[in-house]
Amino acid sequence: MEPVAPRLAAWITNLQPDGIPQDVIDRAKDCLLDQIGCQMAGARLPHVAPVMRHVASLGAQPEASIVLSGDGSTAIYAAYANGTCGHSMEFDDSHVVCGHPGSVVIPAALAIAERDRLSGWDLLCAIVAGYQAMALGGGQVHKAARSRGWHPMKFQGPFGAAGAVAKLRRLSAEQTTHALAIAGSEASGTMEYDQSGGEVKRVHAGSASRSGAQAALLAEEGLTGPATIFEGRRGIFRVFADELDGDPEALWNRDFHLRDTMFKLSPAVFTIHGAIQAAEAVVAQHRPDPAAIERIVADVAEVTIHHGAGIMHPRDMIGAQFSLHFAIACVLSRGHARLEDFSDRTAWEDPEIHRLSALVQVREREVAPGASELGGKVTVEMKGGACLQHDQPVPRGHHHNPASSNDVTQKFEQLTASFLAPERSGRIIEAVAALEKLKDCSDLAQLIGAPI
């Protein structure tokens, strides 16, 4: 196998604005706006407060803005704080071979772009480079590592942030190789949270963003790393998995992995979105009486069973967002599964939702080659024998059933409507839409960082 790090480094250093197709530029803007909305709404959640207090306690030089704080920190710690905010609601973008690139790549890229007063074009190129680096920096073992319990965002994320910052700092191919290699020493993170909860998952994004950015800055200063960090005897592929997911060249055949970004329309792990949307369709079409429900069957792929169906009765927000049982029960009881439902302790303890959750039987469905693993079919059996069913083979927001740019804008507006003035919201939307014309990214970053 050709060494991955030098090959990926060459791709990053050779990337130029005129080589990025318009659809990729437009999708990169969607990624940016989606992440900004997630950061701004997420910054207000209580489980983010420990990270914000920790970063503030460092008393670091304010090189880059921290979302909604009116304050800042060093670029790498601004990336840490903002990345944590961006992932704090389980509402950030997703990708089938790298997890959640937006909350890792964009905080690092925007922090350095603000610090160095770089242009919108610089930021766009860095985002594209970072998504590519995160996909190719471990995507070869994404499924195998995930099945072992590794969190893809945390073990692939440092490569994404390193690639983005290397692009912004205009590192040479050799320096970028070292940046990726150094980032490999930061790869880590288990997914035990999807079995018993714990808000530490939120920090995985910020931690990966910070460590990847730092890796690139260290490479710029002359630190070196092993060029065989991926395929070597003690490299990422062997340490995190027993075998590759398939032909590693297949990943290289995708010119821009950013095209495959998925945008969440529900604040929960993407593996249960198909089932959530199927349950929503049952409610919309039939309006079943929750008290008359006798049995619920959810047919989902194996990945959902292992990463989304391990918690029946959640005790915290992260547990609710990783509970197929809770989400379906919530939809059937309340008619929806929104952010306020997943974060509502009364919903976690609601007797009716508990009863419905216990009625959910999860079955593994066969997934045809090339089909989405994120689909779901929900069957609701009623007293009297009625059987209500809907199959959602590809959830909305998936790159094969994509959210539009208008969907992303509406999501941003909905996330920020309760606390952000319409004028400020409009300025952010306009700045992202015209990102190619932005001369200084600090203008956008400070607009995001200003207090309410």
ABEGO torsion letter per residue (X at the ends): XBBAAAAAAAAAAABBAAABBAAAAAAAAAAAAAAAAAAAAAAABAAAAAAAAAAAAAGBBBABBBBGAGBBBBAAAAAAAAAAAAAAAGABBBBAAAEBAAAAAAAAAAAAAAAAGBBAAAAAAAAAAAAAAAAABGAAAAAAAAAAGBBAAAAAAAAAAAAAAAAAAGBBAAAAAAAAAAAAAABBEBAAAAAAEEAAAAAAAAAAAAAAAAAAAAAAAGBBBBAAAAABAABAAAAABABBAEBAAAAAABABAAAABBBBABBBBAAAAAAAAAAAAAAAAAGBBAAABABBBBBBBAAAAABGAABABBABAAAAAABAAAAAAAAAAAGBBBAAAAABAAAAABAAAAAAAAABBBBBBBBBBGBBAABBBBBBBBBGGBBBBBBBABBBGBAABBBBAAAAAAAAAAAAAAABBAAAAAAAAAAAAAAAABABAAAAAAAAABBX
